[in-house]
Amino acid sequence: MSDKSVKYPFARLGDVNAPYRDRMVQAMTDVVDSGQYIGGEALETFEQQLADFCQAPYAIGLTNGLDALRLMLRAAIELGMLGPGDEVIVPANTYVATILAISHNDLKPVLVEPDIDTLNLDTRLIDHAITPRTRAIMLVHLYGRTSWDQNIVDAARRHNLLVFEDNAQAIGACALDAKGLYGSQMTGALGIAGAFSFYPTKNIGALGDAGAVVTHDAELAQAVRALRNYGSLRQYDNLYQGFNCRLDPVKAAALSVKLPYADYENDQRRQRADLYNQHIVNPFVSKPLWTANADHVWHQYVVRVNNRQQFRDFLLAHGVETAVHYPTPPHRQPCYVAELGDLHLPVTEKICQTVVSLPITRSTSLVDIQAIANIINTYHE
Ligand SMILES: *Cc1c(COP(=O)(O)O)cnc(C)c1O
């Protein structure tokens, strides 16, 4: 939503895609010429690329990130790994889609506070949230920061929990501190299964909606494959009451052009984050925690300020467009007030009141990042 007066727009997706444009157009043209518009080679190639990238055996292309989250959980239910009413531990400060996917499957989201510094699940609180109905943890690598440590590994083993990941924001991030449960150190492949989103603003964005599930479990992979296709693996043989959630090959073909550059794209964001980290020096502005033991792919660069409206107005007056991820936590949304509205989650609420996302995509040059940092340094309350 940028207008002419904005010198530093939050993001320009056309510019982000420009280096890939010609190859994407060619790849999509090849699909047009192939005559195969559902499934087929373009989809399978992308799925293999994604599985290899995540060091996992299976990837299944889907319509979007929410469907990936929903089908991953539904597959576990169909296989008897989870049942209705089972409790899923999930960070309280996440995009509402994470919680919706749990609700849509008649599972119970158990919202746990984040750590005020990492903005990810406070893993020291997992043990307090466990009940006899707890069967799973849904991790969210919020803003691209890896959410993985020994507490998670220990809790999963001790309580026999399934670990799922909402990896919509952290494709290409690595767990550096503790090994994943199945060998891979890549986010999205740390637990039994992970959901990916290729929504256009994500670190690897599609030309429209797209998503995927990555998993180490052969049966879960089969079940997701069936569920995306009316519950069917063979035509007119419906194992499950499934859905139509297939990733279009024309979108998969374009994604296959970009996916090999995931590390490059993440490094572009890291460069910008490094500049902000170095150059923003302002007692009124808390910078995001960066520590050597937690890989970060900077889906968003999120600072915290006490007076958010004043800060955003100040930046906009200086031509800097910002965003807020997210102003209202899921338990305060109208659709969840009846179910979750009584929860006391002061850390989550404080985060939602104070966060501001700065421009971080490749469409903002390094020179502009430095200029934005300088503008931020002149802000005071
Ligand atoms: C983007 C996002 C989703 C949803 O993905 P869509 O592809 O938009 O459906 C889910 N969870 C998180 C954390 C996200 O950032």
The ligand as a Gaussian input file, in Angstrom:
#p B3LYP/6-31G(d) Opt

LIG

0 1
 C        1.466000     -16.564000       6.278000
 C        1.278000     -17.402000       7.488000
 C        0.349000     -18.449000       7.538000
 C       -0.675000     -18.695000       6.468000
 O       -0.175000     -18.923000       5.214000
 P       -1.107000     -18.614000       3.945000
 O       -0.324000     -19.151000       2.812000
 O       -1.297000     -17.141000       3.892000
 O       -2.391000     -19.352000       4.161000
 C        0.308000     -19.235000       8.661000
 N        1.120000     -19.006000       9.708000
 C        2.007000     -18.008000       9.715000
 C        2.880000     -17.820000      10.902000
 C        2.100000     -17.155000       8.618000
 O        2.985000     -16.148000       8.642000

